[in-house]
Amino acid sequence: MDNEDIDSAEEEFPARIGGRKYRPVVANDRAVLEMSSMDPGSSSSSSSSSAATFSDHQASLKKVKVGTQANKDAELKEGSLPIHEEANGPQGESKLELFGFDSLVNILGLRSMTGEQVPAPSSPRDGEDVAITIGQPKSADLKLGTLMGVFVPCLQNILGIIYYIRFSWIVGMAGIGESLLLVSFCGLCTFLTGISLSAIATNGAMKGGGPYYLIGRALGPEVGVSIGLCFFLGNAVAGALYVLGAVETFLKAVPAAGIFRETITNVNVTAIERVESPSSHDLQIYGIVVTIVLCFIVFGGVKMINRVAPAFLIPVLFSLFCIFIGIFVARKDHPVVGITGLSSETFKENWSPGYQNTNDAGVPDPEGSVYWTFNALVGLFFPAVTGIMAGSNRSASLKDTQRSIPIGTLAATLTTTAMYLVSVLLFGALATRKKLLADRLLTATVAWPFPAIIYVGIILSTLGAALQSLTGAPRLLAAIANDDILPILNYFRVADGSEPHIATLFTAFICIGCVVIGNLDLITPTVTMFFLLCYAGVNLSCFLLDLLDAPSWRPRWKFHHWSLSLLGASLCIVIMFLISWSFTIVSLALASLIYYYVSIKGKAGDWGDGFKSAYFQLALRSLRSLGANQVHPKNWYPIPLVFCRPWGKLPENVPCHPKLADFANCMKKKGRGMSIFFSILDGDYHECAEDAKTACKQLAAYIDYKRCEGVAEIVVAPSMSEGFRGIVQTMGLGNLKPNIVVMRYPEIWRRENLIEIPATFVGIINDCIVANKAVVIVKGLDEWPNAYQKQYGSIDLYWIVRDGGLMLLLSQLLLTKDSFESCKIQVFCIAEEGTDAEALKADVKKFLYDLRMQAEVVVVTMKSWDAQVENGSQQDESLEAFTGAQRRIAEYLAEMKAAAERHGTPLMADGKPVVVNEQQVEKFLYTTLKLNSTILRYSRMAAVVLVSLPPPPANHPAYFYMEYMDLLVENVQRLLIVRGYRKDVVTLFT
């Protein structure tokens, strides 16, 4: 095989791109760049393009020369890049042409070396084919590592306002012992959630949306959107929490900035003391102003936010350093009264809890309306351990998400939990309970060298957290809207790379609404519920994926187990109810309403979620448990195989007769069951495969439009007969094979002179009999009622042969539908002359009673038939059809005999030898005439008539059978011709 050299006239292609080094490729290398594609329009055409075309798209290659070398072992010049002609071109040649696809070297090497940008596929939809391209797209942005990309953002989000202005108060209220339990309890919940997050995040590439993306792809779009919207609300409300914390700290540090008078409350711990707290009106006014200012910053774009984000981290770390230094240098009554320094006596006094009444602002008050308990403190403290999703939200900016997210998230969780535990011990030994409860900014009081550092640190850290919330929440809402699941969210959709301005305004509106409430302690439980709901969703996602253990579940993070995820989800639910059962019910109800709304109004999407995998495994286990044995009549369900191919023509773009779906629904009780709609395309499979896929999609869409539970199948076969024979043998698995073949009666065959229909129709019926399938043929399908057309009268059954009770069961199923619920059932038993009609009637009534079926029984004997034929004006039209059938059969028989004499062969019909007994033909014609006359006499006004299907007589021409059938259905408006199979579908026993 010849190699091609590409030399650059001005510069050579760099040997090292994106940190990857490539050596020249020679002819005898194991990895060969050339690879032909079966489809000229496939990816190989773009990646293995000609040298001239390649030069038009690559700025680094200025001049291209293509030459042929005689020596196959000649090596390419160092740093050059071999480019080959199109594999499907006239001169294309490939060592691996047999495989017909791009080589891995071509995909992994060529595209990454050329810096070709491959766009990430959008969220997959039903019916869409998403191509997966392997490679490393060239990125202009600096990628972040574990420290700055995950650990620092998580640390910055976890350490917030709760630690600065509520943590010492919590220690004073709960005591050291229960505070340790509180921190451990909440920390365990987030740690287990971090483990679940690590497993899911390392199971594949992540897009925008953070936990919404993970939950949606694991539990489905409905669950993902419902929890994602709740998580969005949690982030928006958390922004208000941070804003109020910053404003409260500012007003506490600068009391003169208050507009309204401050609230003064008497504190009763061991003595009475006057404690000042900011006015709620000041909190509202300043909070609204700060929120508006932050919104203007957010509108500046995420780049501006990322530039100033590190500035918010320095005050946090420095303030923590000052707090711990101040704790160790504190002495008795220094810096203020109530500070004891690190004292064992103080530690013992503060070990037990001191729950008591407070006012709405959390200030102790004997007559306060709020009594604090451990459960309430869980709701107050839990926001201090949230923020573990900050790293996953930045997955697009990470160098290695598979490594950074698990290590950074869990490290931040363990670090903050350890710091909280140490802080409980230190605060508990530092000050008296009275001081812990009275001084809500104890961290500033003990800070070294002066409190102003803490005030600045608190304000900057909380404003930074609020800015991150107002930045992340709109992008989460935009990610949900961009997935196009919920139409009502289309207003928040943005193009790739654009700022979600409308979503930002909506987030700011929610944040301002929460700021107006002005009470920090009332907002925190709401934030807690939404975050716990999200964490429970992450844990349940990992639990489901781990338990199902699908082949695609291969997370790089190996330290996980389904039991840990289940424990994490259980802890989340338990904490929700511990905090407030009313808030829990409201949050779960909100998520359920969103779920229901998405399932009703949302667009269908298939993200390969865990529920689909669970359904698949459940279906496999159920199928195996059913076995291959005969289904008991009590467990028998009709599984119709609906033949959609018409005997004539349908309107344009209508893949199925409109009433076939309505009739298929009538064969199910309360919609339970499955129908298989199939059609047959005549032709060669290789030529018609794409047409079959298109037709299958159209048929499936039409089934969904008609709201019929079923699946669509299209088969390509040389003829209708061969296609049906293949379907009836192979369709279904085990006991889930279709058991009833439903098709329309070919009423148009004689009118349009479709002479091929009789042989096909008879062949289909014979195939069903051989395959042991029941048959239901619908005559008068155009007049079949839909769900809104009320029917009156009766459902008449002409029970001639034993069919396992199928005809009786179908009549009962019809009664369960709204259109037939006003009808009554009449059973006509056909008896021969001399039969005891009364005894037969009594036996049938007893049989129907045991079957729990109410029906009127009528016995018709052969004698009554003869009387009808001889003396009834109602049979004139039937006699006319009878005479016409006799004439046409005689003409057809004469043509057969003439052809046999002309060719010197026995009688032939439909390419097969036949034996015609003319007396038997007359008998069959007369039998169908008498049955048709009886139907017209008793059931002319019936809503629908069911009659047994006579099997095609052996060695009779198919044309004769069609004449029998035409005479049977003559002038009957709506008729179901039913043939059961060798199985009972009803039972007398419980």
ChimeraX attribute file (.defattr): number of C-alpha atoms within 10 A of each C-alpha:
attribute: neighborCount
match mode: 1-to-1
recipient: residues
	/A:1	14
	/A:2	16
	/A:3	23
	/A:4	19
	/A:5	21
	/A:6	23
	/A:7	21
	/A:8	16
	/A:9	11
	/A:10	9
	/A:11	12
	/A:12	17
	/A:13	19
	/A:14	15
	/A:15	16
	/A:16	12
	/A:17	14
	/A:18	12
	/A:19	7
	/A:20	10
	/A:21	11
	/A:22	16
	/A:23	13
	/A:24	14
	/A:25	20
	/A:26	18
	/A:27	19
	/A:28	12
	/A:29	10
	/A:30	9
	/A:31	13
	/A:32	18
	/A:33	27
	/A:34	26
	/A:35	28
	/A:36	28
	/A:37	23
	/A:38	15
	/A:39	13
	/A:40	14
	/A:41	9
	/A:42	13
	/A:43	16
	/A:44	24
	/A:45	20
	/A:46	14
	/A:47	22
	/A:48	27
	/A:49	19
	/A:50	18
	/A:51	21
	/A:52	15
	/A:53	14
	/A:54	19
	/A:55	17
	/A:56	11
	/A:57	11
	/A:58	13
	/A:59	10
	/A:60	14
	/A:61	20
	/A:62	14
	/A:63	15
	/A:64	17
	/A:65	12
	/A:66	17
	/A:67	11
	/A:68	11
	/A:69	13
	/A:70	10
	/A:71	11
	/A:72	13
	/A:73	14
	/A:74	13
	/A:75	14
	/A:76	19
	/A:77	16
	/A:78	14
	/A:79	17
	/A:80	20
	/A:81	26
	/A:82	21
	/A:83	23
	/A:84	25
	/A:85	23
	/A:86	25
	/A:87	25
	/A:88	19
	/A:89	13
	/A:90	8
	/A:91	8
	/A:92	15
	/A:93	18
	/A:94	20
	/A:95	13
	/A:96	16
	/A:97	18
	/A:98	11
	/A:99	12
	/A:100	15
	/A:101	16
	/A:102	23
	/A:103	21
	/A:104	14
	/A:105	15
	/A:106	19
	/A:107	19
	/A:108	14
	/A:109	17
	/A:110	19
	/A:111	22
	/A:112	20
	/A:113	23
	/A:114	20
	/A:115	16
	/A:116	16
	/A:117	13
	/A:118	15
	/A:119	9
	/A:120	12
	/A:121	11
	/A:122	10
	/A:123	16
	/A:124	15
	/A:125	16
	/A:126	11
	/A:127	9
	/A:128	10
	/A:129	9
	/A:130	12
	/A:131	9
	/A:132	10
	/A:133	14
	/A:134	13
	/A:135	18
	/A:136	16
	/A:137	17
	/A:138	16
	/A:139	11
	/A:140	6
	/A:141	7
	/A:142	9
	/A:143	14
	/A:144	18
	/A:145	18
	/A:146	20
	/A:147	16
	/A:148	16
	/A:149	25
	/A:150	31
	/A:151	25
	/A:152	19
	/A:153	26
	/A:154	27
	/A:155	25
	/A:156	25
	/A:157	26
	/A:158	24
	/A:159	24
	/A:160	27
	/A:161	25
	/A:162	24
	/A:163	20
	/A:164	26
	/A:165	20
	/A:166	23
	/A:167	25
	/A:168	29
	/A:169	26
	/A:170	29
	/A:171	30
	/A:172	28
	/A:173	26
	/A:174	24
	/A:175	25
	/A:176	26
	/A:177	16
	/A:178	18
	/A:179	28
	/A:180	18
	/A:181	14
	/A:182	22
	/A:183	21
	/A:184	16
	/A:185	15
	/A:186	22
	/A:187	23
	/A:188	18
	/A:189	25
	/A:190	28
	/A:191	21
	/A:192	23
	/A:193	33
	/A:194	28
	/A:195	26
	/A:196	30
	/A:197	30
	/A:198	29
	/A:199	26
	/A:200	30
	/A:201	26
	/A:202	22
	/A:203	15
	/A:204	15
	/A:205	11
	/A:206	20
	/A:207	17
	/A:208	18
	/A:209	23
	/A:210	22
	/A:211	26
	/A:212	29
	/A:213	24
	/A:214	25
	/A:215	31
	/A:216	26
	/A:217	21
	/A:218	27
	/A:219	24
	/A:220	21
	/A:221	30
	/A:222	26
	/A:223	23
	/A:224	24
	/A:225	26
	/A:226	25
	/A:227	31
	/A:228	30
	/A:229	22
	/A:230	24
	/A:231	25
	/A:232	25
	/A:233	21
	/A:234	24
	/A:235	27
	/A:236	28
	/A:237	30
	/A:238	27
	/A:239	32
	/A:240	33
	/A:241	30
	/A:242	27
	/A:243	33
	/A:244	31
	/A:245	26
	/A:246	28
	/A:247	24
	/A:248	24
	/A:249	25
	/A:250	20
	/A:251	20
	/A:252	18
	/A:253	17
	/A:254	11
	/A:255	15
	/A:256	9
	/A:257	12
	/A:258	17
	/A:259	15
	/A:260	12
	/A:261	13
	/A:262	17
	/A:263	13
	/A:264	14
	/A:265	17
	/A:266	16
	/A:267	19
	/A:268	19
	/A:269	17
	/A:270	8
	/A:271	8
	/A:272	10
	/A:273	13
	/A:274	11
	/A:275	15
	/A:276	16
	/A:277	18
	/A:278	22
	/A:279	19
	/A:280	18
	/A:281	17
	/A:282	20
	/A:283	26
	/A:284	22
	/A:285	15
	/A:286	22
	/A:287	27
	/A:288	24
	/A:289	13
	/A:290	19
	/A:291	24
	/A:292	17
	/A:293	12
	/A:294	21
	/A:295	19
	/A:296	11
	/A:297	16
	/A:298	23
	/A:299	16
	/A:300	12
	/A:301	15
	/A:302	14
	/A:303	10
	/A:304	12
	/A:305	17
	/A:306	11
	/A:307	9
	/A:308	11
	/A:309	18
	/A:310	15
	/A:311	13
	/A:312	19
	/A:313	19
	/A:314	14
	/A:315	20
	/A:316	23
	/A:317	15
	/A:318	13
	/A:319	25
	/A:320	17
	/A:321	13
	/A:322	21
	/A:323	23
	/A:324	16
	/A:325	15
	/A:326	22
	/A:327	23
	/A:328	15
	/A:329	15
	/A:330	20
	/A:331	18
	/A:332	15
	/A:333	12
	/A:334	14
	/A:335	18
	/A:336	13
	/A:337	11
	/A:338	18
	/A:339	26
	/A:340	21
	/A:341	24
	/A:342	21
	/A:343	17
	/A:344	13
	/A:345	12
	/A:346	19
	/A:347	21
	/A:348	13
	/A:349	15
	/A:350	26
	/A:351	20
	/A:352	17
	/A:353	20
	/A:354	17
	/A:355	16
	/A:356	18
	/A:357	18
	/A:358	19
	/A:359	15
	/A:360	16
	/A:361	19
	/A:362	21
	/A:363	24
	/A:364	25
	/A:365	19
	/A:366	16
	/A:367	13
	/A:368	15
	/A:369	11
	/A:370	17
	/A:371	17
	/A:372	17
	/A:373	16
	/A:374	19
	/A:375	15
	/A:376	15
	/A:377	19
	/A:378	23
	/A:379	26
	/A:380	24
	/A:381	22
	/A:382	26
	/A:383	27
	/A:384	26
	/A:385	26
	/A:386	24
	/A:387	23
	/A:388	28
	/A:389	22
	/A:390	25
	/A:391	27
	/A:392	30
	/A:393	24
	/A:394	21
	/A:395	25
	/A:396	16
	/A:397	18
	/A:398	21
	/A:399	15
	/A:400	16
	/A:401	26
	/A:402	22
	/A:403	17
	/A:404	25
	/A:405	32
	/A:406	26
	/A:407	20
	/A:408	26
	/A:409	32
	/A:410	23
	/A:411	19
	/A:412	27
	/A:413	26
	/A:414	15
	/A:415	13
	/A:416	18
	/A:417	22
	/A:418	15
	/A:419	11
	/A:420	22
	/A:421	18
	/A:422	13
	/A:423	19
	/A:424	24
	/A:425	20
	/A:426	21
	/A:427	27
	/A:428	28
	/A:429	25
	/A:430	29
	/A:431	30
	/A:432	23
	/A:433	29
	/A:434	18
	/A:435	20
	/A:436	25
	/A:437	24
	/A:438	24
	/A:439	20
	/A:440	22
	/A:441	22
	/A:442	23
	/A:443	27
	/A:444	27
	/A:445	21
	/A:446	28
	/A:447	26
	/A:448	23
	/A:449	15
	/A:450	14
	/A:451	21
	/A:452	15
	/A:453	17
	/A:454	28
	/A:455	24
	/A:456	19
	/A:457	24
	/A:458	29
	/A:459	24
	/A:460	19
	/A:461	29
	/A:462	30
	/A:463	25
	/A:464	27
	/A:465	27
	/A:466	30
	/A:467	22
	/A:468	23
	/A:469	24
	/A:470	28
	/A:471	27
	/A:472	24
	/A:473	27
	/A:474	26
	/A:475	25
	/A:476	25
	/A:477	26
	/A:478	26
	/A:479	22
	/A:480	28
	/A:481	21
	/A:482	20
	/A:483	21
	/A:484	18
	/A:485	22
	/A:486	22
	/A:487	13
	/A:488	12
	/A:489	16
	/A:490	15
	/A:491	12
	/A:492	20
	/A:493	22
	/A:494	18
	/A:495	9
	/A:496	7
	/A:497	6
	/A:498	9
	/A:499	20
	/A:500	22
	/A:501	19
	/A:502	15
	/A:503	24
	/A:504	25
	/A:505	16
	/A:506	16
	/A:507	26
	/A:508	24
	/A:509	16
	/A:510	16
	/A:511	27
	/A:512	24
	/A:513	15
	/A:514	24
	/A:515	26
	/A:516	17
	/A:517	16
	/A:518	24
	/A:519	19
	/A:520	23
	/A:521	16
	/A:522	16
	/A:523	20
	/A:524	22
	/A:525	24
	/A:526	22
	/A:527	26
	/A:528	27
	/A:529	30
	/A:530	28
	/A:531	26
	/A:532	27
	/A:533	24
	/A:534	28
	/A:535	31
	/A:536	25
	/A:537	27
	/A:538	29
	/A:539	30
	/A:540	24
	/A:541	29
	/A:542	34
	/A:543	25
	/A:544	20
	/A:545	24
	/A:546	22
	/A:547	14
	/A:548	16
	/A:549	15
	/A:550	13
	/A:551	6
	/A:552	10
	/A:553	16
	/A:554	16
	/A:555	17
	/A:556	16
	/A:557	20
	/A:558	11
	/A:559	11
	/A:560	18
	/A:561	15
	/A:562	20
	/A:563	13
	/A:564	18
	/A:565	27
	/A:566	21
	/A:567	19
	/A:568	28
	/A:569	28
	/A:570	16
	/A:571	22
	/A:572	25
	/A:573	17
	/A:574	14
	/A:575	23
	/A:576	26
	/A:577	17
	/A:578	16
	/A:579	22
	/A:580	18
	/A:581	13
	/A:582	11
	/A:583	17
	/A:584	24
	/A:585	14
	/A:586	14
	/A:587	19
	/A:588	18
	/A:589	12
	/A:590	16
	/A:591	22
	/A:592	16
	/A:593	13
	/A:594	20
	/A:595	20
	/A:596	15
	/A:597	14
	/A:598	21
	/A:599	16
	/A:600	12
	/A:601	13
	/A:602	18
	/A:603	16
	/A:604	17
	/A:605	18
	/A:606	15
	/A:607	17
	/A:608	16
	/A:609	19
	/A:610	25
	/A:611	17
	/A:612	15
	/A:613	18
	/A:614	17
	/A:615	11
	/A:616	12
	/A:617	14
	/A:618	12
	/A:619	12
	/A:620	12
	/A:621	11
	/A:622	11
	/A:623	15
	/A:624	13
	/A:625	10
	/A:626	14
	/A:627	13
	/A:628	12
	/A:629	8
	/A:630	11
	/A:631	16
	/A:632	13
	/A:633	16
	/A:634	13
	/A:635	8
	/A:636	14
	/A:637	19
	/A:638	21
	/A:639	22
	/A:640	27
	/A:641	29
	/A:642	25
	/A:643	19
	/A:644	24
	/A:645	20
	/A:646	15
	/A:647	16
	/A:648	11
	/A:649	9
	/A:650	13
	/A:651	8
	/A:652	6
	/A:653	10
	/A:654	12
	/A:655	22
	/A:656	22
	/A:657	18
	/A:658	18
	/A:659	17
	/A:660	23
	/A:661	24
	/A:662	18
	/A:663	20
	/A:664	24
	/A:665	27
	/A:666	23
	/A:667	25
	/A:668	22
	/A:669	16
	/A:670	11
	/A:671	14
	/A:672	12
	/A:673	17
	/A:674	21
	/A:675	25
	/A:676	23
	/A:677	25
	/A:678	22
	/A:679	25
	/A:680	23
	/A:681	20
	/A:682	15
	/A:683	15
	/A:684	12
	/A:685	15
	/A:686	8
	/A:687	10
	/A:688	16
	/A:689	16
	/A:690	11
	/A:691	13
	/A:692	19
	/A:693	14
	/A:694	13
	/A:695	21
	/A:696	21
	/A:697	17
	/A:698	17
	/A:699	24
	/A:700	20
	/A:701	15
	/A:702	19
	/A:703	23
	/A:704	14
	/A:705	10
	/A:706	15
	/A:707	13
	/A:708	19
	/A:709	17
	/A:710	20
	/A:711	17
	/A:712	20
	/A:713	19
	/A:714	23
	/A:715	22
	/A:716	21
	/A:717	19
	/A:718	13
	/A:719	14
	/A:720	21
	/A:721	18
	/A:722	16
	/A:723	18
	/A:724	21
	/A:725	17
	/A:726	14
	/A:727	18
	/A:728	21
	/A:729	14
	/A:730	10
	/A:731	14
	/A:732	15
	/A:733	12
	/A:734	14
	/A:735	16
	/A:736	16
	/A:737	17
	/A:738	23
	/A:739	23
	/A:740	23
	/A:741	22
	/A:742	25
	/A:743	23
	/A:744	22
	/A:745	22
	/A:746	20
	/A:747	14
	/A:748	12
	/A:749	16
	/A:750	14
	/A:751	7
	/A:752	9
	/A:753	9
	/A:754	13
	/A:755	11
	/A:756	12
	/A:757	18
	/A:758	21
	/A:759	18
	/A:760	18
	/A:761	21
	/A:762	20
	/A:763	19
	/A:764	21
	/A:765	20
	/A:766	18
	/A:767	18
	/A:768	22
	/A:769	18
	/A:770	12
	/A:771	14
	/A:772	17
	/A:773	24
	/A:774	24
	/A:775	26
	/A:776	28
	/A:777	20
	/A:778	21
	/A:779	21
	/A:780	18
	/A:781	21
	/A:782	14
	/A:783	10
	/A:784	20
	/A:785	16
	/A:786	18
	/A:787	14
	/A:788	8
	/A:789	10
	/A:790	15
	/A:791	17
	/A:792	15
	/A:793	15
	/A:794	19
	/A:795	23
	/A:796	28
	/A:797	26
	/A:798	24
	/A:799	20
	/A:800	14
	/A:801	15
	/A:802	14
	/A:803	20
	/A:804	18
	/A:805	19
	/A:806	23
	/A:807	25
	/A:808	21
	/A:809	17
	/A:810	19
	/A:811	24
	/A:812	21
	/A:813	18
	/A:814	21
	/A:815	19
	/A:816	16
	/A:817	20
	/A:818	15
	/A:819	18
	/A:820	25
	/A:821	15
	/A:822	14
	/A:823	19
	/A:824	19
	/A:825	22
	/A:826	20
	/A:827	22
	/A:828	21
	/A:829	20
	/A:830	19
	/A:831	17
	/A:832	13
	/A:833	13
	/A:834	9
	/A:835	12
	/A:836	12
	/A:837	18
	/A:838	11
	/A:839	10
	/A:840	16
	/A:841	18
	/A:842	12
	/A:843	12
	/A:844	19
	/A:845	19
	/A:846	12
	/A:847	13
	/A:848	18
	/A:849	13
	/A:850	13
	/A:851	17
	/A:852	11
	/A:853	15
	/A:854	14
	/A:855	21
	/A:856	15
	/A:857	19
	/A:858	20
	/A:859	19
	/A:860	17
	/A:861	17
	/A:862	15
	/A:863	12
	/A:864	14
	/A:865	18
	/A:866	12
	/A:867	10
	/A:868	17
	/A:869	19
	/A:870	9
	/A:871	10
	/A:872	12
	/A:873	11
	/A:874	14
	/A:875	20
	/A:876	13
	/A:877	12
	/A:878	23
	/A:879	18
	/A:880	12
	/A:881	19
	/A:882	22
	/A:883	11
	/A:884	14
	/A:885	19
	/A:886	19
	/A:887	12
	/A:888	14
	/A:889	17
	/A:890	14
	/A:891	12
	/A:892	16
	/A:893	19
	/A:894	12
	/A:895	13
	/A:896	17
	/A:897	16
	/A:898	13
	/A:899	15
	/A:900	14
	/A:901	12
	/A:902	9
	/A:903	9
	/A:904	9
	/A:905	11
	/A:906	15
	/A:907	20
	/A:908	16
	/A:909	18
	/A:910	13
	/A:911	8
	/A:912	11
	/A:913	14
	/A:914	17
	/A:915	13
	/A:916	15
	/A:917	11
	/A:918	12
	/A:919	9
	/A:920	10
	/A:921	18
	/A:922	14
	/A:923	12
	/A:924	16
	/A:925	22
	/A:926	18
	/A:927	16
	/A:928	22
	/A:929	26
	/A:930	22
	/A:931	18
	/A:932	21
	/A:933	26
	/A:934	22
	/A:935	24
	/A:936	20
	/A:937	14
	/A:938	12
	/A:939	20
	/A:940	16
	/A:941	16
	/A:942	23
	/A:943	21
	/A:944	26
	/A:945	24
	/A:946	24
	/A:947	23
	/A:948	20
	/A:949	20
	/A:950	15
	/A:951	12
	/A:952	19
	/A:953	14
	/A:954	11
	/A:955	14
	/A:956	17
	/A:957	24
	/A:958	23
	/A:959	22
	/A:960	24
	/A:961	22
	/A:962	21
	/A:963	22
	/A:964	24
	/A:965	20
	/A:966	21
	/A:967	26
	/A:968	25
	/A:969	25
	/A:970	18
	/A:971	16
	/A:972	18
	/A:973	19
	/A:974	19
	/A:975	22
	/A:976	25
	/A:977	21
	/A:978	24
	/A:979	26
	/A:980	24
	/A:981	21
	/A:982	12
	/A:983	18
	/A:984	17
	/A:985	22
	/A:986	17
	/A:987	14
	/A:988	12
	/A:989	8
	/A:990	5
